[in-house]
């Protein structure tokens, strides 16, 4: 299984969230943690971001069904 790392611009594009919203949600434990790639670089596992998106979609569908 290949591990794809997404940098912040890709995460912002995929989620539609701003940089500050992403980091706020991380601080609240509501978004996947970033992975250190070096002294000044971080990224996110694509699978973690995709799972987060799937969870949000499922929650929205459940809310609409109620």
C-alpha atoms as an extended CHARMM CRD file, in Angstrom:
* protein
*
        66  EXT
         1         1  UNK       CA              0.0000000000        0.0000000000        0.0000000000  PROA      1               0.0000000000
         2         2  UNK       CA              1.4990000000        3.2800000000       -1.0560000000  PROA      2               0.0000000000
         3         3  UNK       CA              1.5610000000        6.2040000000        1.3550000000  PROA      3               0.0000000000
         4         4  UNK       CA              0.8540000000        9.5410000000       -0.2870000000  PROA      4               0.0000000000
         5         5  UNK       CA              1.6750000000       12.6960000000        1.6460000000  PROA      5               0.0000000000
         6         6  UNK       CA             -0.3410000000       15.8270000000        0.9060000000  PROA      6               0.0000000000
         7         7  UNK       CA              1.0880000000       19.2570000000        1.5580000000  PROA      7               0.0000000000
         8         8  UNK       CA             -1.0820000000       22.0960000000        2.8820000000  PROA      8               0.0000000000
         9         9  UNK       CA             -2.2340000000       23.5200000000       -0.4850000000  PROA      9               0.0000000000
        10        10  UNK       CA             -3.5540000000       20.0920000000       -1.5020000000  PROA      10              0.0000000000
        11        11  UNK       CA             -5.2790000000       19.5770000000        1.8560000000  PROA      11              0.0000000000
        12        12  UNK       CA             -6.9040000000       23.0060000000        1.5700000000  PROA      12              0.0000000000
        13        13  UNK       CA             -8.0950000000       22.1940000000       -1.9520000000  PROA      13              0.0000000000
        14        14  UNK       CA             -9.4670000000       18.7560000000       -1.0530000000  PROA      14              0.0000000000
        15        15  UNK       CA            -11.2750000000       19.8930000000        2.0970000000  PROA      15              0.0000000000
        16        16  UNK       CA            -12.2920000000       23.4230000000        1.1540000000  PROA      16              0.0000000000
        17        17  UNK       CA            -10.9350000000       24.6030000000        4.5160000000  PROA      17              0.0000000000
        18        18  UNK       CA             -8.5910000000       27.5070000000        5.1110000000  PROA      18              0.0000000000
        19        19  UNK       CA             -5.1800000000       27.0940000000        6.7360000000  PROA      19              0.0000000000
        20        20  UNK       CA             -6.4360000000       28.5400000000       10.0160000000  PROA      20              0.0000000000
        21        21  UNK       CA             -9.5100000000       26.2730000000       10.0250000000  PROA      21              0.0000000000
        22        22  UNK       CA             -7.3410000000       23.2030000000        9.4830000000  PROA      22              0.0000000000
        23        23  UNK       CA             -5.0040000000       24.0650000000       12.3500000000  PROA      23              0.0000000000
        24        24  UNK       CA             -7.9140000000       25.0250000000       14.6310000000  PROA      24              0.0000000000
        25        25  UNK       CA             -9.5750000000       21.6670000000       13.9810000000  PROA      25              0.0000000000
        26        26  UNK       CA             -6.2700000000       19.8660000000       14.6430000000  PROA      26              0.0000000000
        27        27  UNK       CA             -5.9960000000       21.6850000000       17.9830000000  PROA      27              0.0000000000
        28        28  UNK       CA             -9.5500000000       20.5650000000       18.8510000000  PROA      28              0.0000000000
        29        29  UNK       CA             -8.8150000000       16.9810000000       17.7990000000  PROA      29              0.0000000000
        30        30  UNK       CA            -11.2740000000       17.2400000000       14.8990000000  PROA      30              0.0000000000
        31        31  UNK       CA             -8.8220000000       16.8410000000       11.9950000000  PROA      31              0.0000000000
        32        32  UNK       CA             -5.9400000000       14.4440000000       11.3430000000  PROA      32              0.0000000000
        33        33  UNK       CA             -2.5690000000       15.4350000000       12.7910000000  PROA      33              0.0000000000
        34        34  UNK       CA              0.1230000000       16.5340000000       10.3950000000  PROA      34              0.0000000000
        35        35  UNK       CA              3.3150000000       14.5380000000        9.9400000000  PROA      35              0.0000000000
        36        36  UNK       CA              6.6980000000       16.2160000000       10.2080000000  PROA      36              0.0000000000
        37        37  UNK       CA              8.6380000000       15.9400000000        6.9600000000  PROA      37              0.0000000000
        38        38  UNK       CA             11.6400000000       17.9240000000        8.1210000000  PROA      38              0.0000000000
        39        39  UNK       CA             12.6040000000       21.0560000000       10.0060000000  PROA      39              0.0000000000
        40        40  UNK       CA             10.0340000000       23.3060000000        8.3190000000  PROA      40              0.0000000000
        41        41  UNK       CA              7.7630000000       20.9590000000        6.3810000000  PROA      41              0.0000000000
        42        42  UNK       CA              4.6430000000       19.0340000000        7.3150000000  PROA      42              0.0000000000
        43        43  UNK       CA              2.1600000000       16.9630000000        5.4000000000  PROA      43              0.0000000000
        44        44  UNK       CA             -0.8820000000       14.7910000000        5.8960000000  PROA      44              0.0000000000
        45        45  UNK       CA             -1.4680000000       11.2100000000        4.8690000000  PROA      45              0.0000000000
        46        46  UNK       CA             -3.9000000000       11.2830000000        1.9740000000  PROA      46              0.0000000000
        47        47  UNK       CA             -5.7300000000        8.2950000000        3.4700000000  PROA      47              0.0000000000
        48        48  UNK       CA             -6.3020000000       10.2210000000        6.7380000000  PROA      48              0.0000000000
        49        49  UNK       CA             -7.6870000000       13.2380000000        4.8810000000  PROA      49              0.0000000000
        50        50  UNK       CA             -9.9000000000       11.0210000000        2.7000000000  PROA      50              0.0000000000
        51        51  UNK       CA            -11.2190000000        9.2240000000        5.8040000000  PROA      51              0.0000000000
        52        52  UNK       CA            -11.9700000000       12.5680000000        7.4520000000  PROA      52              0.0000000000
        53        53  UNK       CA            -13.8960000000       13.6410000000        4.3370000000  PROA      53              0.0000000000
        54        54  UNK       CA            -15.8170000000       10.3360000000        4.2370000000  PROA      54              0.0000000000
        55        55  UNK       CA            -16.7620000000       10.7830000000        7.9030000000  PROA      55              0.0000000000
        56        56  UNK       CA            -18.0030000000       14.3460000000        7.2870000000  PROA      56              0.0000000000
        57        57  UNK       CA            -20.0760000000       13.2160000000        4.2970000000  PROA      57              0.0000000000
        58        58  UNK       CA            -21.6050000000       10.3310000000        6.2660000000  PROA      58              0.0000000000
        59        59  UNK       CA            -22.4430000000       12.6530000000        9.1810000000  PROA      59              0.0000000000
        60        60  UNK       CA            -24.1190000000       15.1290000000        6.8240000000  PROA      60              0.0000000000
        61        61  UNK       CA            -26.1840000000       12.3750000000        5.2220000000  PROA      61              0.0000000000
        62        62  UNK       CA            -27.2800000000       11.0780000000        8.6380000000  PROA      62              0.0000000000
        63        63  UNK       CA            -28.3120000000       14.5900000000        9.6700000000  PROA      63              0.0000000000
        64        64  UNK       CA            -30.3570000000       15.0020000000        6.4940000000  PROA      64              0.0000000000
        65        65  UNK       CA            -32.1170000000       11.6800000000        7.0570000000  PROA      65              0.0000000000
        66        66  UNK       CA            -33.3460000000       12.6890000000       10.5150000000  PROA      66              0.0000000000
